[in-house]
Amino acid sequence: MKTKNKKNIAHPLNQLATALFGIALLQASAAQAQGVGIASMGATGGLQIPSAYVLGSGEMALSFGDYQNPKLGDFSRHQNFTLGFGVLPGVELFGRFAEYTNPNKDADGARNANGPRDISANIKWQLPIDLPGLPKLAIGASDLSGGAVYFKSQYAVASDQYGPLRWSLGYARGTPSLGRIGNPKVLDGLFGGGELKLGTSRATLLAESDGTQRHAGLRYYSDQISWLGDSQLVGTVQRSFGATTFSGQAADSTNFNVSLILPMGTSDAKRQAKANASKPLPALSVLPAMSDLSTADAGMSATAADRMDDLARLLRSIGLDRIRIGMLGQQLVVEYENYRYLHNEADALGLVLGLAVETAPAGTSRVHAITRKVGQIVLETSVDALAYQAFLRDGDASLVRSSMGSGRLPGYDDSGVQWAQGNAGAGSRKSWLRLQIRPLLNYTLGTEYGAFDYSLAAQLRSTVGLWRGAELYTDVVQRVSNSRNVEPAGIFASSRQTNGLQTVALQQSFWLGERSFTSVGAGRYNYTDRGAEGESILFLPWNDDSLHVRGSYMQHQADVLPRVLEAYSGSYRWRMNTTTWLEAGYQQYTDRSTGPSVAFTRWFGDVALQLFARKGGSATFVGLSLTVPLTPREGMGAGLIQVSGNPSYTQSIRTQRTSALVTGNFIANDAVRPVALNYQPEVELLNSGRIAPSYIKDQLQRMRESFYLFGRDKLN
């Protein structure tokens, strides 16, 4: 019967493949639907099979579907969640959570399901071969490692496009589920399929074989969704043919998959186009040496003092603080602090430089922007005034890039500056209390007790600047919600968020010379602990690399053991380019285990993706963290009280690697945890580590865009 079922299905599929190829020949000039689809396995591809295409660098894909290979069992709940990233050009990484279970209603603390709940990782590399007539080639692996392996496979695949037809053909070597001989394999043997664009629509028709069964389906690619970051929605409906259970019973099914693919950053071309579409500035040919604003006396040119007053008023109107403006010969100097544009200091810098060159006193040759945090200089940037004016108008950054000067703390001395009289040169402070609201999330994923257990809280950080480099801050936590298993009597009660005053600390940050930055704090941490923490950074003089030393020392006041909690680390950060770095070092973790660590970080705009591995004793953990801003790009302006969200929220997922010594992947919340600073100096003061001169130069199109978005209308 099994053989007969396969034979009956193969015949219509052969006819379908022939029909698809015939239509492709008739429509060879048609364009393929934009974008790529996400297969249920957690990879770009067809319905179930991978293709040789990959996510673009900086793209993120979230998917949800209900397909389950019937050979793994008969379950009432079958769900697939995948999260993928284009990590590097030609390289994509996916994480997959598959839940195939029969839930039950047992009492709290008991296993609530039978069947696999599996977390796995998949990787694919598109070979850097681009020759005429040669298809795209890729190699990949699914279910790389873990305590229980259900979907392990390695494969090679080729893909190409002929008119409206996109095809893939590959070979996979699968591993039996749980590594037991005789158990089913998910992706194994020869696989292939085609995807045909239907006329001028954005729909496609798919047919394929994954080596064990056949599938056909319909897929729709949406247009770019501008209000959702130029993302794209991809929906798929599919039907399996000839599918059987492990015992050979027929198990054809109809399933769906929905994916959201979105870029994590914005390209310079899009930023330039957005700025070009804004209200243009007057042509330079009709301007004097520098543009004039209205003055008190009609018919008279604005004096240098008038223009500096106007510039100070404009900078205050866009929400910046501690504005101070002066002249150093023919150079305009602008000092400011920014707590409004928290995604990236480049936004505030673009506003300052743009408004300054448009309102500078006549004859100004350069503009110097001095960025301060808590009174400390963290960045100095200077541009040629006329070159920057031209850049604002035509978007050509070549002259500005070649003449731009930038650096960190270059021995700037303000005693030689002729500061403006009155408010323009006073550097007066408007913000006295800064409030920041942050989410806190503890969770477990894919355990035998629950698919997702969590405890969610809101943290309110209150910060007051005291003297140069000094801040007093408090953290108050209020629990918002949690799952049943995180209740006080639940199996994960230790992960329950605690209400109350979490932190009261004094933080002092300072420079020791031009390249050594240190920030230390002392106070009450973790509700009852007393201790100190800090970080020192040495910026190397010959490149943009840096050395980092971090540490924390806490004494428990409660009657718990151990009474002292210590964690330290030393690392070297190699900046491969302005948005990519590799940091390797040695750590004493919070559980007192020691060992090496390595982290690879890539920035896509204001979103950071980090892959890490940490070894402490015999345990090794690998994982991924995602950092996103949870506050508007233009937040609340300077005022007596200034409220914002979290500019750099980080959430991680990790898993323990199994070995001969560690045979199970168990929940170990406190194991091999690195130094976790309550106050992160790089985030709070150093633009999340993005202050290298080369990085600032790479942000010129963003700076121009920021000027047109938030500052252009102020000139009217």
Secondary structure, 3 states (H helix, E strand, C coil): CHHHHHHHHHHHHHHHHHHHHHHHHHCCCCCCCCCCCEECCCEEECCCCECCCCCCCCEEEEEEECCCCHHHCCCCEEEEEEEEEEEECCEEEEEEEEEEECCCCCCCCCCCCCCCEEEEEEEEEECCCCCCCCCEEEEEEECCCCCCCCCCEEEEEEEEEECCEEEEEEEEEECCHHHCCCCCCCCCEEEEEEEEECCCCCEEEEEEECCCCEEEEEEEECCCEHHHCCEEEEEEEEEEECCECCCCCECCCEEEEEEEEEECCCCHHHHHHHHHCCCCCCCHHHCCCCCCCCCCCCCCCCCHHHHHHHHHHHHHHCCCEEEEEEEECCEEEEEEECCCCCCCHHHHHHHHHHHHHHHCCCCCCEEEEEEEECCEEEEEEEEEHHHHHHHHHHCCCHHHHHHCEEECCCCCCHHHCEECCHHHHCCCCCCCEEEEEEEEEEEEEEECCEEEEEEEEEEEEEEEECCCCEEEEEEEEEEEEECHHHCCCCCCHHHCCCCEEEEEEEEEEEECCCCEEEEEEEEEECCCEEEEEEEEEEECCCCCCEEEEEEEEEECCCCCCCCEEEEEEEEEEEEEECCEEEEEEEEECCCCCEEEEEEEEEEECCEEEEEEEEEECCEEEEEEEEEEEECCCCCCCCCCEEEECEEEEEEEEEEECCCCCCCCCCCCCCCCCCCCCCCCHHHHHCHHHCCCHHHHHHCHHHHHHHHHHHHHHHHC
